[in-house]
Amino acid sequence: MPITKGSQALVAEADARITTDSVTEIQARLAAGDVRLQLVDALTTKALQDMGMTNVAHIDGGFTDWVHQGAPVATLEQRKAKKAG
């Protein structure tokens, strides 16, 4: 069966249906407890929202902008240590 829709079309459709927030907006939502999972991929964000998740967000500029703007980043090991502590 031939592919009838390419990845660019899927991303465009996802972008039209999801909200993309800036790093600053996501940080405010995190502080307010409004969002728990932030994603850089529009398709993943759309899929999770289609599955019923409401606390996911697409970050404008992705992880690169998140880091460049000094937003918090934790490794898996740091998260485990925090839970254990």
N, C-alpha and C positions, 0 to 999 in steps of 0.2 A: 504494500500500500504506500503510495507516495506521500511525502510530507506536503501538506497543503497550507501550513502556516509556519513561518519561520520564527526564530527566537526574538527578533526585533519587533515583530508584530505582537507577540505575547507580552513583551515588556511594555510596549506602548499601551496595550489594553490594561495591563496592571496599573501603570502610572495614571491612567484616566480614572481608575476606580478607588485608588488608595490616597491617603493623605501623606504628603512628605513634609516632615518637620525639620527645622534647622537644628543644629547641635544645641544652641541655646534653648530652644523650645523643648527639646527632649530632656535636657538637664532639669528644666523647671518641672516637667511632667514627672520625672524620676523623684525629685524632691517632694512633690505633692503625693507620691504614691499612685499616680494615675497610669503609669506605664511600667511594666516590669521587664519586658523583652523588647529590645531595640534591634532592628535588623538593617542591613545595608542593601539587601536584595529585594527589589519590588515584587518579583514573582513569588518569593517565599512569604513576604508580608501578605500578599493577596491570598495565597493558598491558606495561610493560617487564619486570616479573617473569614474566608469562605467556610472554614471548619468551625467557626464560632468564637474564635479568640478575639477579644476586643482590646486587650492591653498590649498590642504590638504596634510598632511604628517603623516607618522607613525613614532613614536619616539622610537628609540632603548632604551630598558630599561624601557619604559613606564613612567607613571606619577611619580612612585617612584624614578627613576633616575633623572627626571626633578627636583623634590623637593630636593633630596640629593645633586645635583650639584648647588643649590642656584638659579635656574631659577625663574623668577617672577611668582607668583600665586596671583590671585585676586578672592575674593568671589563675588557672584552675587550682594550682597549689595554694595560692594566697586565699582563695575562697574557701578551700577545705580547712586551712589553718584557722580562718576566722570562725567557721562553724564549730570547730573542735575547741577553740579557745574559750 
